[in-house]
Amino acid sequence: MLPARGLLRFSGFIWLRQYVNGCLEAWHKFWFEPADPLMLGIIRLLGGWMLFYNLAVWTLDLEAFFGDNGLQPLQAVKALYVNRPIFSFWLWTGDQYLWPMHIACLVISGLFCLGFATRITSILSFLITISYSQRVPIANFGFDQILGMLCLYLSIGPSGAAVSVDSLIRRWWMRRKGLVDAPRKFASARVAMRLIQLHLCTIYFWAGLAKLKGPSWWTGEAMWRVIANQEYQTTDLTWMAWVPWLPFLLAHVTIAWEIFFSVLIWNPRLRPLMLLMGVAMHVGIGAFLGMWTFGLIMAFAYLAFSDPDLGRHRIIVLSQWIRGRVDSSAVPAFESVSENSERGVDNSTDSAMPAMISEKAGLLQNTTALAATNSLATTSTATVSEVCVVAVVASERSTLRRYFRDHQVPCRIVPDLNSGLDVVSRYRISAVIINTTQLVPASVVDFAADVADLTSLPILVLSIASQQSQFEGLGAVRRVEVLDLPASLRDIRVKLQSMCDAADSSSHRVC
């Protein structure tokens, strides 16, 4: 046995090792946990649009700014950068290449905005951004710097993996090969998002400290000088001269917000408030001082603090709500299998989660009655039992429906978990397939548990490998297995058949 002192040292060593391992795990999760690239794609779309707009504005007087003998002569700019490592392809091109180069840059920025060949166009867009801003240093201001920062980090992360032409091409190619596509998660997406977040924190922190160097921000006069400056003024705010405490208050709130942004933004409860104040500040800069480009690009960068999984879920709910408003009068909530096969219409209802929860409670209270109804249906009808497939993406629903129909397997295809629970409770279902694409993992776990409470059906969950850790709760649910995506349709069918065989469901054969 160890003496008391040795035991304390040993326990202290174990505690230290656990602490270090916990720190390393938290560090790895913070920087490298795979993330959905949805927000990167949206930032790329908005940032690419701003880049294209910026280049289009330069087109109005290109020769005056970028010509060899323009407002900023080429030799004068070279002399300015003589001892500084500056990159700008405009420093090595003459007037004979001015317009061809500019038109090529416009095309590249447009392709970057649309997300075509993004891995290449993102790098070129970053080089274009810094080349234009460094060629005309007298016209270089905050918009160019933030745009260059975003383009750099968008070139590091997979900014073309979502909301892009590249993603549409990949989805089409996967369907052509008979594979079920699913949103992928990337460690590089997390890295790019973190870099944008930390860069914004650094910008605001040093901007706040820089303001404290001058006495005008301590006294609050700096805000009044900005408001009363007619060079930037688009709206007359001189009425604040009769309310002197208001500009002073705005000045002090601005400094406090910028300095503490880098700390308070990481608090989930305070994050919406901090972002809302930032959006209000930058929109105010655009509305009252006319600097819309700077205000918008800063607001676009805030999307890096958004939860991509929650954002994707909200987009799905909104699209389904819009689709339900359009189609609810023309398409019944549930149709027969033969009508669905011929017309290609999905069984769809509103996917609001509160409705799902309330309906769930009623279903669980009537578990015994539902089981008796299903048993009666089994003995009184000769209809072949069906497979319930839950898939949010319309193209994936169509692919699965077509495949099962070709193999004479009746199935009900539903676009959300709420509809799936209703189908399982109403109809004679032999198995359930859940495609987790664009579904919240916690909702999938709850849905599988509710189905297991109602029935003893086998449940097959289709998920990409990087999301496996988010479905750990499925381990406690009976007869649930997870199949990695991408997978062929035959693999899905064979896996489902093996699950049915293991559950002794020979009467529910689906192959």
N, C-alpha and C positions, 0 to 999 in steps of 0.2 A: 504493500500500500504506500501511496505517496504521502510524505509529510504534509502538514497543513500549509506551510509556505510554498512547497512545490505544487500543491493542488491549486493554490491561488494563482500562481504564475501560469499554470497550465490552462485554467479557466480564463485568465486574462488574455492569453494567446489565442484561444478559441474565439473569444469575443472580438478581438482585434481583427482576426482573419474574416469573421463574418461581416464585420463593419466594412472592411476593405472590399470584400466581394459584393456587398450591397451597393457601395459607391460605384464600383466598376459596372455593375449591372444597370444602375440608374444612368450612368454616363452613356453606356451603349444604347439604352432605350431612348435617351434624349436625342442622340445624334443619328442612330442607325436603325431604329425600328421601322420596318417597311411601312410606307404611307401611301394612301391613294393620291395619284397625281392630278386629281380633279381641279384643285385650287391653282396648281401651277399652270394647268391648261387655261383657266380663266384669266389668270394674270398675264399669260402670254398673249391671249387674244386681245386684251385691253391694252397692254403695253405695246404690242405690235401695231395696233391701230394708232396709238400716240406717235410711234416712230414714223409710220407712214405719213401721218398728218404733218409732222415736223419737217420731213423731207419735201412734202408737197408745198409747204410754205416757203422753203428755200427756193423752190422752182420759180417763184414769182420774180425774184431778182438774183438769180444764181451767179451771174457774171460779176455783179457788183461786190458780192461777198467772197466768192471763191476764185475769181479771176486773178491771173498773175499780177495785174496792175489795178486791182479793185480797191475797195475802201481799206482793206488790210493787205497790202502787197505781200506776195509770197516771200520775197527776200527779207522783209521786216519780221515776218513770223518766224522764219528760220533763224534769224539773228536772236530772237527772243528765246528760242529753245536750244541755243548753241551748246550749252553745257547741261542740258536736261534730257533724259531718255524718254522722249515723247513719240508715240506712234500715231501717224495719220498718213494715209496713202495720198492725201492731197498735197503733201509736201514733196512728193516725187512725180507728180503728174502735171502736165502743162495744160494750157488752154485747149490744145487740140483734142484732149481726152475728157474735157470738162463735162460736156453733155452726155456722151456715151456712158461714162462712169456714173453720172447722176441717175440716168434712166435705169441702169443695172441695179443701183442701190434701191430705187423705188420698187422694182420688181422683187428683189430679195426681201425687202421689208414686208411687202404684200404677202409673199409666200410664208414668211415667218408668222405673220398675223393669222393666216388661215391654218397654219400648222402642217405645211407640206415640206417633206424632207427636213424635219425640224432639227435633227441632230446637226445638219450642216448649216441651215439658214439661221439657227440660233447663234452659232459662233460668228458667222458673217455679220449678223445684225449687231452684235456687240462691237465688232471691229468698225462697222459703219458708224455707230453712235459716237464712239470716241474719236474717230477720224474727223467727223463734221465739227464736233465741239472743240477739238484742239486746233483746227484750221482757222477758226474765227474766235480767238480767246476773248476778244472784247465783247462778244455777244454770248459768251458762255455763262450760264447761271444755274440755279438749283434744279431746274427741270432736266437739263442735260446730264447733270451728275446723278440724279435719281434714276433716270432712264438707263444710263450706262450701268448703274449698279444692278438693276433688275435684269437687264440683258445678260450680264455676266453670270448671275446665278441661275437664270433660266437656261443658259447653255450648259451649266453643270448638271442640272436635274433633268428628268424626262418630261420636259414641258410639252412634248408632242404626243404623249401617251393618252391624252384625254382632250375632248373638245377640239378636235383637229381632223384634218383630212387624213393624216397618217392613221389615226385610230379607226376611221371609216374604212380605209383600205384593208387594214388588218382584220377587221370584223368581217368584211366581205370575203377575204381569203380563207378565214377560218370556216365560214359557212360553206364555202366551195369544197373544202376538204372534209366536210362532214363532222367538224368538231364544234363543241359548244364553247363559245368565248365567254370570258369573264373579266371584269376589271382587275388588272394586276396592281400589286403594290410594290414599291421600290424603296430600297434604302437610300438611294440617291435623291429621291423626292423629299424624304425627311431632311437630308443634309441641306438641300437647296432652300427649303422652307425655313430651317433654323438659321441659315446664313442671312436670309432676308430679315428675319425677326431681330437677330442680334445687331445687324447693321442699322436698322431703324432705331433700336435702343441707343446705340452709340451716337447716332446723329442727333437725337433729341437731347441726350445727356450733355454733350459738349456744346450744343446750341444754347441750352439753358445756362451753362457756366459762362459761356462767352458773353451773354447778355449782362451778367453780373459785373463784368469788367468796367462797364460805363455807368456813370452816375444817373443817366436819364432813365434807365430801367429801375434803379432803386427808388427814384422819386416818382416813377410812373409817367413821366413826360414822353417817353419813347413812343408809346402807343398813340398819344395825341399827335405827335409829329408825323406818324405814318398816316393817320386818318386825315389830317389837314393838308397833306402833300397832294397838290392838284395834278402832278405828273402821273400818279397811279390812280387817282380818284375816279371811279366810275359812278359812284353814288355820293351825294353830298351828305357827309356826316358831321359837318361843322356845328350842328345843333348841340353836339356833346360839350361844346364850350360852356353851355349853361348848366350842364350836369357834370362838373369836373371830376367827381368821384368815380364815374363810370369808366372812362379810359384808364384811370389809375388802377381800378379793380381788375380790368381786363389784362393790364400789363403784369400784375403780380400773379394772377391766376395762370397766365401763359407760362411764366417762368417756373412756377411750382409744378405745373403739369409736365413740362419738358424734362425737368430734373428728375422727377419721381416716376416718369413713364417707364424707365428701364427696370424698375422694381415692381410697381403695382400691376404692370401688364401681365405678369405671370400668375397673378391671383385670379382663378376662374370667376369669382364673384365680381371682382372689380374690372375685369377685362372689358365687358361690354360698355361700361361707363367711360373707361379710358379711350376706347376706340370711338365712341360716340362724340366725346369732346374733341378728339383729333379730326374727325370728319367735319364737325361743325366749324372748327378753326380753319381748315383748308378750304371748305366751301365758302366761308366768309371771305377768305383771301381772294378767291376767284370772283365772288359776287361784288365785293366792295373795292377791290384793288385791281381788278381786271386780269389777274394772273391765273387764268383758268387751267392752263396746261400744268403748271406746278401743283395747284390744288388737286387736280384729278389724279395725277401720277402718284402723289402721296397717298390719296385715298385708295387707289388700286393696290398699292403695296400692303395695305392693311389686311387684304384677303389672306396673306400668309399666316395670320393668327386665327383663321377660321378652321373649324373641324371639317375635313373633307368628307368623312363618313356621314356626318350629320347633314352637310350640304348636299351630298348626293341623295340622301333619303328625302330631304325637303323638295328637291327638284322632282323626284319620282312622285311624291304625293301631289305636288302641284300639277304635274303633267297628267296624272290619273284623274285629278279633280276636273281639269279642263276637258279631258277626253270623256269623262262621265257626263259633264254638262252638255257635250255635243251629241253623244250617242245614247243617252239614257232614254230619250223618247222613241228611238228607232229600234233599239236592241233590248230584248228582255234580259233580266239579270242572269238567268240560267236557261239554257236551251238543251234539247236532246242531243245525244252524241251524233246522230246521223245529220242533224242540221248543222252542227259545228263542223263536221267533216266536209260537208258540201259547200258551206258558205264561208268557212274559215273565220268564224266569229268567236272571240274569246268569251268565256264566262267571266263577267266583270261586275264588281260592285265597288262602292266607295271604300278606299283603303285607310280611312282615318283610324288611328290606333285607339282613341277613346271608345269608338263604336265596337271595335274588336274586343276590348276589355269588358265592356258591359254585356255584350253578347256571350262572351266566354263564361261569365258568371252564370247566366241562365242555362247554358249548355251543361255545365258541370253539375247543376242541381238536378238535371233530368237525365243523368247517365244511365240509370236503370231502365227508364222508359225507352231511351234510344236503343239500348242493347236489345230489348225485347222486340222493338220495331225491326231492327236489322235481322234478328233471328227469324221473324215472321216472313220478311222479304226473301230470305234465303230458301225457305221451304215452299213459298207460294209462287215464285217466278222462276222461269228458266233462263232469264237474261244473264249473259256472261258478266261477271264482276269487272269493275273498271279500275283504272289507275288514275289517281289525282296528281297532277303535275302543277307545282307552283313556280312560276317564272315571271319576273317583272318585265324583262326586255321582250318586246313584241316579236322580234326576229327569232329569238330563242324559243318562244312559245310556238311559233309556226314550225320551226325545225323539228321540235319534239313531237308535235301533233302529227306532222306528216310522216315521221318515221314510225311511230306507233301505229298509225292507221295503215301504213304499208304492211305491217306485220300482224294485221287483224287484231289489234289490241285496243279495245275501247278505252278512252281516257277523257277525263275532264281537265281542261287547261284553264287555270285561273291566274290572274295577274297579281294577287296579293294574298297575304296570310289570312286576312279576315274571310275572304271568299273560300280559301282552302278549308278553314275550320267549318264553314257552313256546309261545304260539299261532303266532308267526312261525316258530319252528323246526319245529313239527309239521305245520302245515297249509299248503295252497296259498293264500297271501295275495298280493293284488295291490297293496295300498297300506296305509299305517298312518296313523291319525289320533290325535293326542294332545291331549286337552283338559287344559291345565295347571292347571285349577282345583284347588286344594288339593294340588298336587304341589310337591315341592321342586325348584327350577330345576336344581340340580346333578344330581339324579337323572334329570331329563328329558334333559339333555345326554348323560349316560352311556348312557342307554337308546337314544337315537338313534344314538350311535356304535356300540353293540353290534349294533343292527339293520343298520346299514350294513356292518359287518364280515361279518354272516351272509348278507345278501342285497343286491340292488340296488334295493330297493323305494323308491318315492317316499314321503316322510314329511311330513305336514302337521301343523304345531303350531299349536294355537289358544291365543292368549294375549292378555291385555289390553295396551293400549299402554304403560302405566306399567311393565310388567315386561320390556319388550323388551331393556333393557340387561342383564338377568340371563341372557339366552339368547345372549350373544355367542359362546359356545363352539359353537353350532350352525352357525356360518359355515364351520367346517372339516369338517363332515359332508356327505357327498355326498347330493344330491337331497333336501334339507330346505328347506322354506319355512314362513314364519310368517304366519298370518292373524290380524288384529286382532279382538278381541271387544269389544262384542257384534257378532255377524254373523248374518245369516239362514241358515237351513239350505240354501237354494238357493245362496247364495254359497259355502258349504263344499263342496257337491257340484260346482259349476262349477270352483272352484279345484282340486279334486282331479282332475277330468277333464283340465284343462289340464296338470297335472303328469304324468299318465299319458301324455297325447299327446306331451309333450316328451320323455318317457323311451322313446318308441316302443313303448308298451304297448297297442296297439290291441286285442289279445285280452283285455285286462283292462279293457274299457270299463265305467265305473260310472254313466254318465248314461243 
